[in-house]
């Protein structure tokens, strides 16, 4: 059984929950956005706090450049990262 909270361990006593919403909420938002192509408004209309949805989608947009730096991976689903999901890096973008 794991008892230590998840952490990137970048600094002492840091946990992922210091900067991220609870994982169950984060999973719901990311699933709707990444797999179902839902907009910020659609996700918020389903009961998620609009400010939290915007913050999570902003984090996804800001981290987009990392996908291009990653090593090639097997594509196991139609929407797998890499060529399955293209979002422009040159401009900040996500549907609102």
N, CA, C and O atoms as a GROMACS GRO file, in nm:
protein
  384
    1UNK      N    1   0.084  -0.119   0.000
    1UNK     CA    2   0.000   0.000   0.000
    1UNK      C    3   0.088   0.124   0.000
    1UNK      O    4   0.183   0.134   0.078
    2UNK      N    5   0.056   0.219  -0.088
    2UNK     CA    6   0.131   0.344  -0.094
    2UNK      C    7   0.074   0.443   0.007
    2UNK      O    8  -0.047   0.462   0.015
    3UNK      N    9   0.162   0.504   0.082
    3UNK     CA   10   0.115   0.602   0.180
    3UNK      C   11   0.169   0.742   0.150
    3UNK      O   12   0.118   0.840   0.204
    4UNK      N   13   0.270   0.752   0.065
    4UNK     CA   14   0.328   0.881   0.031
    4UNK      C   15   0.246   0.946  -0.080
    4UNK      O   16   0.216   0.880  -0.180
    5UNK      N   17   0.208   1.073  -0.065
    5UNK     CA   18   0.131   1.139  -0.171
    5UNK      C   19   0.216   1.157  -0.297
    5UNK      O   20   0.338   1.175  -0.286
    6UNK      N   21   0.155   1.154  -0.417
    6UNK     CA   22   0.230   1.171  -0.541
    6UNK      C   23   0.304   1.304  -0.544
    6UNK      O   24   0.252   1.407  -0.499
    7UNK      N   25   0.426   1.302  -0.598
    7UNK     CA   26   0.507   1.422  -0.604
    7UNK      C   27   0.608   1.413  -0.716
    7UNK      O   28   0.663   1.306  -0.743
    8UNK      N   29   0.634   1.526  -0.780
    8UNK     CA   30   0.741   1.534  -0.879
    8UNK      C   31   0.876   1.541  -0.808
    8UNK      O   32   0.981   1.525  -0.871
    9UNK      N   33   0.874   1.564  -0.677
    9UNK     CA   34   0.993   1.569  -0.592
    9UNK      C   35   1.095   1.671  -0.643
    9UNK      O   36   1.215   1.644  -0.644
   10UNK      N   37   1.046   1.786  -0.684
   10UNK     CA   38   1.136   1.891  -0.729
   10UNK      C   39   1.188   1.975  -0.614
   10UNK      O   40   1.294   2.038  -0.625
   11UNK      N   41   1.116   1.977  -0.505
   11UNK     CA   42   1.162   2.048  -0.386
   11UNK      C   43   1.108   1.975  -0.263
   11UNK      O   44   1.011   1.900  -0.274
   12UNK      N   45   1.170   1.994  -0.148
   12UNK     CA   46   1.126   1.922  -0.027
   12UNK      C   47   0.980   1.950   0.007
   12UNK      O   48   0.932   2.062  -0.006
   13UNK      N   49   0.912   1.847   0.049
   13UNK     CA   50   0.772   1.855   0.095
   13UNK      C   51   0.674   1.902  -0.012
   13UNK      O   52   0.564   1.947   0.022
   14UNK      N   53   0.710   1.892  -0.137
   14UNK     CA   54   0.620   1.928  -0.246
   14UNK      C   55   0.533   1.807  -0.280
   14UNK      O   56   0.582   1.694  -0.285
   15UNK      N   57   0.405   1.831  -0.304
   15UNK     CA   58   0.317   1.725  -0.354
   15UNK      C   59   0.246   1.776  -0.479
   15UNK      O   60   0.235   1.897  -0.500
   16UNK      N   61   0.200   1.684  -0.561
   16UNK     CA   62   0.130   1.723  -0.683
   16UNK      C   63   0.004   1.802  -0.652
   16UNK      O   64  -0.035   1.892  -0.727
   17UNK      N   65  -0.060   1.770  -0.541
   17UNK     CA   66  -0.184   1.838  -0.505
   17UNK      C   67  -0.162   1.983  -0.463
   17UNK      O   68  -0.259   2.056  -0.443
   18UNK      N   69  -0.036   2.026  -0.449
   18UNK     CA   70  -0.009   2.167  -0.421
   18UNK      C   71  -0.044   2.254  -0.542
   18UNK      O   72  -0.081   2.370  -0.525
   19UNK      N   73  -0.033   2.199  -0.662
   19UNK     CA   74  -0.054   2.277  -0.783
   19UNK      C   75  -0.165   2.222  -0.873
   19UNK      O   76  -0.206   2.288  -0.967
   20UNK      N   77  -0.212   2.102  -0.845
   20UNK     CA   78  -0.314   2.040  -0.929
   20UNK      C   79  -0.443   2.019  -0.851
   20UNK      O   80  -0.441   2.007  -0.728
   21UNK      N   81  -0.556   2.015  -0.922
   21UNK     CA   82  -0.681   1.979  -0.854
   21UNK      C   83  -0.674   1.832  -0.812
   21UNK      O   84  -0.584   1.760  -0.856
   22UNK      N   85  -0.766   1.786  -0.728
   22UNK     CA   86  -0.768   1.644  -0.691
   22UNK      C   87  -0.771   1.556  -0.817
   22UNK      O   88  -0.832   1.592  -0.917
   23UNK      N   89  -0.704   1.442  -0.810
   23UNK     CA   90  -0.689   1.356  -0.927
   23UNK      C   91  -0.821   1.314  -0.989
   23UNK      O   92  -0.830   1.306  -1.112
   24UNK      N   93  -0.924   1.287  -0.911
   24UNK     CA   94  -1.051   1.245  -0.970
   24UNK      C   95  -1.110   1.358  -1.054
   24UNK      O   96  -1.166   1.333  -1.161
   25UNK      N   97  -1.098   1.482  -1.008
   25UNK     CA   98  -1.146   1.597  -1.083
   25UNK      C   99  -1.058   1.622  -1.207
   25UNK      O  100  -1.109   1.648  -1.316
   26UNK      N  101  -0.928   1.613  -1.189
   26UNK     CA  102  -0.834   1.632  -1.300
   26UNK      C  103  -0.860   1.528  -1.409
   26UNK      O  104  -0.861   1.561  -1.528
   27UNK      N  105  -0.881   1.404  -1.370
   27UNK     CA  106  -0.909   1.297  -1.467
   27UNK      C  107  -1.036   1.326  -1.546
   27UNK      O  108  -1.039   1.305  -1.668
   28UNK      N  109  -1.141   1.372  -1.479
   28UNK     CA  110  -1.267   1.402  -1.549
   28UNK      C  111  -1.246   1.513  -1.652
   28UNK      O  112  -1.291   1.502  -1.766
   29UNK      N  113  -1.177   1.619  -1.612
   29UNK     CA  114  -1.154   1.732  -1.702
   29UNK      C  115  -1.070   1.689  -1.822
   29UNK      O  116  -1.104   1.720  -1.936
   30UNK      N  117  -0.960   1.619  -1.796
   30UNK     CA  118  -0.871   1.578  -1.905
   30UNK      C  119  -0.938   1.478  -1.998
   30UNK      O  120  -0.918   1.484  -2.120
   31UNK      N  121  -1.017   1.388  -1.943
   31UNK     CA  122  -1.086   1.292  -2.029
   31UNK      C  123  -1.182   1.363  -2.122
   31UNK      O  124  -1.186   1.334  -2.242
   32UNK      N  125  -1.259   1.455  -2.069
   32UNK     CA  126  -1.355   1.528  -2.154
   32UNK      C  127  -1.283   1.611  -2.259
   32UNK      O  128  -1.327   1.616  -2.374
   33UNK      N  129  -1.173   1.676  -2.221
   33UNK     CA  130  -1.101   1.763  -2.314
   33UNK      C  131  -1.021   1.683  -2.417
   33UNK      O  132  -1.031   1.709  -2.537
   34UNK      N  133  -0.942   1.587  -2.371
   34UNK     CA  134  -0.851   1.516  -2.461
   34UNK      C  135  -0.918   1.406  -2.541
   34UNK      O  136  -0.886   1.386  -2.658
   35UNK      N  137  -1.009   1.333  -2.481
   35UNK     CA  138  -1.071   1.221  -2.550
   35UNK      C  139  -1.202   1.257  -2.620
   35UNK      O  140  -1.232   1.204  -2.726
   36UNK      N  141  -1.278   1.347  -2.559
   36UNK     CA  142  -1.410   1.380  -2.613
   36UNK      C  143  -1.412   1.514  -2.687
   36UNK      O  144  -1.515   1.554  -2.742
   37UNK      N  145  -1.297   1.585  -2.688
   37UNK     CA  146  -1.286   1.717  -2.754
   37UNK      C  147  -1.388   1.818  -2.701
   37UNK      O  148  -1.436   1.903  -2.776
   38UNK      N  149  -1.421   1.809  -2.574
   38UNK     CA  150  -1.515   1.903  -2.513
   38UNK      C  151  -1.447   2.038  -2.491
   38UNK      O  152  -1.326   2.044  -2.469
   39UNK      N  153  -1.524   2.144  -2.498
   39UNK     CA  154  -1.472   2.278  -2.474
   39UNK      C  155  -1.477   2.310  -2.325
   39UNK      O  156  -1.537   2.237  -2.246
   40UNK      N  157  -1.413   2.421  -2.290
   40UNK     CA  158  -1.416   2.467  -2.151
   40UNK      C  159  -1.560   2.485  -2.104
   40UNK      O  160  -1.596   2.441  -1.995
   41UNK      N  161  -1.642   2.548  -2.186
   41UNK     CA  162  -1.782   2.571  -2.151
   41UNK      C  163  -1.860   2.443  -2.133
   41UNK      O  164  -1.940   2.432  -2.041
   42UNK      N  165  -1.837   2.347  -2.219
   42UNK     CA  166  -1.908   2.219  -2.208
   42UNK      C  167  -1.868   2.146  -2.080
   42UNK      O  168  -1.953   2.090  -2.011
   43UNK      N  169  -1.740   2.148  -2.048
   43UNK     CA  170  -1.693   2.080  -1.927
   43UNK      C  171  -1.749   2.149  -1.803
   43UNK      O  172  -1.793   2.083  -1.709
   44UNK      N  173  -1.747   2.281  -1.803
   44UNK     CA  174  -1.800   2.356  -1.688
   44UNK      C  175  -1.950   2.334  -1.675
   44UNK      O  176  -2.002   2.327  -1.563
   45UNK      N  177  -2.021   2.323  -1.787
   45UNK     CA  178  -2.166   2.301  -1.782
   45UNK      C  179  -2.201   2.166  -1.721
   45UNK      O  180  -2.314   2.144  -1.678
   46UNK      N  181  -2.105   2.075  -1.718
   46UNK     CA  182  -2.128   1.942  -1.660
   46UNK      C  183  -2.099   1.939  -1.511
   46UNK      O  184  -2.104   1.833  -1.449
   47UNK      N  185  -2.068   2.056  -1.453
   47UNK     CA  186  -2.052   2.062  -1.309
   47UNK      C  187  -1.914   2.095  -1.258
   47UNK      O  188  -1.895   2.112  -1.138
   48UNK      N  189  -1.815   2.104  -1.347
   48UNK     CA  190  -1.680   2.141  -1.302
   48UNK      C  191  -1.671   2.292  -1.290
   48UNK      O  192  -1.735   2.365  -1.366
   49UNK      N  193  -1.593   2.339  -1.196
   49UNK     CA  194  -1.575   2.483  -1.176
   49UNK      C  195  -1.501   2.541  -1.296
   49UNK      O  196  -1.395   2.492  -1.334
   50UNK      N  197  -1.557   2.645  -1.358
   50UNK     CA  198  -1.502   2.702  -1.481
   50UNK      C  199  -1.357   2.748  -1.463
   50UNK      O  200  -1.275   2.728  -1.553
   51UNK      N  201  -1.325   2.809  -1.351
   51UNK     CA  202  -1.188   2.858  -1.328
   51UNK      C  203  -1.090   2.741  -1.323
   51UNK      O  204  -0.978   2.751  -1.374
   52UNK      N  205  -1.131   2.631  -1.262
   52UNK     CA  206  -1.045   2.512  -1.255
   52UNK      C  207  -1.026   2.452  -1.393
   52UNK      O  208  -0.915   2.412  -1.428
   53UNK      N  209  -1.132   2.444  -1.471
   53UNK     CA  210  -1.123   2.390  -1.607
   53UNK      C  211  -1.027   2.475  -1.689
   53UNK      O  212  -0.940   2.421  -1.757
   54UNK      N  213  -1.042   2.608  -1.683
   54UNK     CA  214  -0.952   2.697  -1.758
   54UNK      C  215  -0.808   2.678  -1.716
   54UNK      O  216  -0.718   2.675  -1.800
   55UNK      N  217  -0.784   2.664  -1.585
   55UNK     CA  218  -0.648   2.647  -1.534
   55UNK      C  219  -0.587   2.516  -1.584
   55UNK      O  220  -0.471   2.514  -1.625
   56UNK      N  221  -0.663   2.408  -1.580
   56UNK     CA  222  -0.613   2.279  -1.626
   56UNK      C  223  -0.583   2.284  -1.776
   56UNK      O  224  -0.478   2.237  -1.820
   57UNK      N  225  -0.673   2.341  -1.855
   57UNK     CA  226  -0.651   2.347  -2.000
   57UNK      C  227  -0.536   2.441  -2.034
   57UNK      O  228  -0.466   2.418  -2.132
   58UNK      N  229  -0.516   2.545  -1.956
   58UNK     CA  230  -0.399   2.631  -1.975
   58UNK      C  231  -0.270   2.554  -1.948
   58UNK      O  232  -0.172   2.570  -2.020
   59UNK      N  233  -0.270   2.469  -1.844
   59UNK     CA  234  -0.152   2.388  -1.815
   59UNK      C  235  -0.123   2.292  -1.930
   59UNK      O  236  -0.007   2.270  -1.965
   60UNK      N  237  -0.228   2.234  -1.988
   60UNK     CA  238  -0.210   2.144  -2.102
   60UNK      C  239  -0.148   2.220  -2.218
   60UNK      O  240  -0.055   2.171  -2.282
   61UNK      N  241  -0.198   2.340  -2.246
   61UNK     CA  242  -0.145   2.421  -2.356
   61UNK      C  243   0.000   2.460  -2.333
   61UNK      O  244   0.082   2.454  -2.425
   62UNK      N  245   0.032   2.500  -2.210
   62UNK     CA  246   0.170   2.542  -2.181
   62UNK      C  247   0.268   2.426  -2.187
   62UNK      O  248   0.386   2.447  -2.215
   63UNK      N  249   0.222   2.304  -2.163
   63UNK     CA  250   0.311   2.189  -2.163
   63UNK      C  251   0.318   2.122  -2.300
   63UNK      O  252   0.387   2.021  -2.316
   64UNK      N  253   0.249   2.175  -2.398
   64UNK     CA  254   0.242   2.115  -2.531
   64UNK      C  255   0.381   2.095  -2.593
   64UNK      O  256   0.403   1.995  -2.660
   65UNK      N  257   0.473   2.187  -2.571
   65UNK     CA  258   0.605   2.178  -2.632
   65UNK      C  259   0.678   2.051  -2.590
   65UNK      O  260   0.763   2.001  -2.664
   66UNK      N  261   0.647   1.998  -2.473
   66UNK     CA  262   0.715   1.877  -2.425
   66UNK      C  263   0.685   1.755  -2.511
   66UNK      O  264   0.767   1.664  -2.521
   67UNK      N  265   0.569   1.755  -2.574
   67UNK     CA  266   0.534   1.641  -2.659
   67UNK      C  267   0.629   1.631  -2.777
   67UNK      O  268   0.662   1.521  -2.820
   68UNK      N  269   0.672   1.743  -2.829
   68UNK     CA  270   0.763   1.742  -2.944
   68UNK      C  271   0.903   1.698  -2.904
   68UNK      O  272   0.979   1.651  -2.988
   69UNK      N  273   0.939   1.713  -2.777
   69UNK     CA  274   1.071   1.675  -2.730
   69UNK      C  275   1.077   1.528  -2.690
   69UNK      O  276   1.186   1.473  -2.675
   70UNK      N  277   0.965   1.466  -2.674
   70UNK     CA  278   0.961   1.328  -2.626
   70UNK      C  279   1.008   1.230  -2.734
   70UNK      O  280   0.998   1.259  -2.854
   71UNK      N  281   1.057   1.118  -2.690
   71UNK     CA  282   1.096   1.012  -2.784
   71UNK      C  283   0.972   0.954  -2.849
   71UNK      O  284   0.864   0.960  -2.790
   72UNK      N  285   0.984   0.897  -2.968
   72UNK     CA  286   0.867   0.835  -3.032
   72UNK      C  287   0.810   0.723  -2.945
   72UNK      O  288   0.884   0.649  -2.878
   73UNK      N  289   0.677   0.712  -2.947
   73UNK     CA  290   0.609   0.608  -2.869
   73UNK      C  291   0.509   0.537  -2.958
   73UNK      O  292   0.471   0.588  -3.064
   74UNK      N  293   0.467   0.419  -2.917
   74UNK     CA  294   0.365   0.347  -2.990
   74UNK      C  295   0.231   0.417  -2.974
   74UNK      O  296   0.197   0.462  -2.866
   75UNK      N  297   0.157   0.425  -3.080
   75UNK     CA  298   0.024   0.483  -3.077
   75UNK      C  299  -0.075   0.369  -3.056
   75UNK      O  300  -0.091   0.284  -3.144
   76UNK      N  301  -0.140   0.366  -2.941
   76UNK     CA  302  -0.229   0.254  -2.907
   76UNK      C  303  -0.377   0.289  -2.913
   76UNK      O  304  -0.462   0.200  -2.905
   77UNK      N  305  -0.408   0.417  -2.926
   77UNK     CA  306  -0.547   0.458  -2.941
   77UNK      C  307  -0.555   0.563  -3.051
   77UNK      O  308  -0.453   0.624  -3.084
   78UNK      N  309  -0.672   0.584  -3.108
   78UNK     CA  310  -0.684   0.685  -3.215
   78UNK      C  311  -0.644   0.826  -3.170
   78UNK      O  312  -0.603   0.907  -3.252
   79UNK      N  313  -0.655   0.855  -3.040
   79UNK     CA  314  -0.624   0.989  -2.990
   79UNK      C  315  -0.496   0.993  -2.909
   79UNK      O  316  -0.477   1.082  -2.826
   80UNK      N  317  -0.407   0.897  -2.930
   80UNK     CA  318  -0.281   0.895  -2.855
   80UNK      C  319  -0.202   1.022  -2.883
   80UNK      O  320  -0.215   1.082  -2.990
   81UNK      N  321  -0.121   1.063  -2.787
   81UNK     CA  322  -0.036   1.180  -2.808
   81UNK      C  323   0.055   1.156  -2.927
   81UNK      O  324   0.078   1.041  -2.965
   82UNK      N  325   0.106   1.259  -2.984
   82UNK     CA  326   0.191   1.269  -3.101
   82UNK      C  327   0.103   1.309  -3.217
   82UNK      O  328   0.041   1.416  -3.212
   83UNK      N  329   0.094   1.229  -3.322
   83UNK     CA  330   0.021   1.274  -3.439
   83UNK      C  331  -0.130   1.265  -3.423
   83UNK      O  332  -0.203   1.322  -3.504
   84UNK      N  333  -0.178   1.197  -3.321
   84UNK     CA  334  -0.321   1.183  -3.302
   84UNK      C  335  -0.389   1.308  -3.250
   84UNK      O  336  -0.511   1.322  -3.263
   85UNK      N  337  -0.314   1.399  -3.194
   85UNK     CA  338  -0.372   1.519  -3.134
   85UNK      C  339  -0.280   1.636  -3.159
   85UNK      O  340  -0.177   1.649  -3.092
   86UNK      N  341  -0.313   1.720  -3.251
   86UNK     CA  342  -0.229   1.834  -3.286
   86UNK      C  343  -0.292   1.963  -3.234
   86UNK      O  344  -0.407   1.994  -3.265
   87UNK      N  345  -0.216   2.036  -3.157
   87UNK     CA  346  -0.256   2.168  -3.113
   87UNK      C  347  -0.140   2.260  -3.147
   87UNK      O  348  -0.025   2.227  -3.117
   88UNK      N  349  -0.165   2.374  -3.208
   88UNK     CA  350  -0.054   2.462  -3.246
   88UNK      C  351   0.030   2.503  -3.125
   88UNK      O  352  -0.023   2.538  -3.020
   89UNK      N  353   0.160   2.497  -3.143
   89UNK     CA  354   0.251   2.539  -3.036
   89UNK      C  355   0.282   2.687  -3.049
   89UNK      O  356   0.310   2.753  -2.949
   90UNK      N  357   0.278   2.740  -3.169
   90UNK     CA  358   0.318   2.878  -3.194
   90UNK      C  359   0.224   2.980  -3.128
   90UNK      O  360   0.263   3.094  -3.106
   91UNK      N  361   0.104   2.938  -3.098
   91UNK     CA  362   0.011   3.032  -3.034
   91UNK      C  363  -0.060   2.959  -2.921
   91UNK      O  364  -0.081   2.838  -2.928
   92UNK      N  365  -0.096   3.030  -2.822
   92UNK     CA  366  -0.169   2.969  -2.711
   92UNK      C  367  -0.311   2.948  -2.758
   92UNK      O  368  -0.378   3.041  -2.801
   93UNK      N  369  -0.357   2.825  -2.748
   93UNK     CA  370  -0.489   2.794  -2.800
   93UNK      C  371  -0.556   2.686  -2.719
   93UNK      O  372  -0.494   2.584  -2.687
   94UNK      N  373  -0.678   2.705  -2.688
   94UNK     CA  374  -0.771   2.600  -2.652
   94UNK      C  375  -0.910   2.658  -2.661
   94UNK      O  376  -0.933   2.776  -2.633
   95UNK      N  377  -1.000   2.575  -2.699
   95UNK     CA  378  -1.139   2.616  -2.718
   95UNK      C  379  -1.198   2.660  -2.585
   95UNK      O  380  -1.176   2.594  -2.483
   96UNK      N  381  -1.272   2.769  -2.583
   96UNK     CA  382  -1.332   2.816  -2.458
   96UNK      C  383  -1.481   2.798  -2.459
   96UNK      O  384  -1.548   2.832  -2.361
   0.00000   0.00000   0.00000
